[in-house]
Amino acid sequence: MSYYDPKDLRKFGNITEWSEELGTKFFDYYGKVFEEGALTAREKSLIALAVAHTEQCPYCIDAYTKDGLQRGVTKEEMMEAVHVGAAIKGGATLVHGVMMMNKVNKLDG
């Protein structure tokens, strides 16, 4: 049995049951974020898909893969977005190596 059950995504709205005020505030915010603005809903869907991969959220990957397809995002655009996320995640990991290098230099100094 997998820890992640795709059917659980449909239960996401239930998080308000144990904290109605905070859950409602989150969903209000979430809805507002995904409204058309300076970015289109299509662009936001691609961003969400890339972040879903860097955060490794299977529910989000499922949701924004489906959302992207419904918005006309191609599989090539999806994969490119995933690679952008991977590059940023990898770069963010590697740039922290500078902190390690600084520490080594300080201790060796």
QUIHU-V937901 format. One record per run of one state. SS is the DSSP state (alpha for helix, beta for strand, coil for the rest). FROM is the first residue (numbers start at 1). TO is the last residue. If there is no record, write none. Layout:
ss	from	to
SS	FROM	TO
SS	FROM	TO
This chain:
ss	from	to
coil	1	5
alpha	6	17
coil	18	19
alpha	20	33
coil	34	40
alpha	41	54
coil	55	57
alpha	58	70
coil	71	74
alpha	75	95
coil	96	96
alpha	97	108
coil	109	109
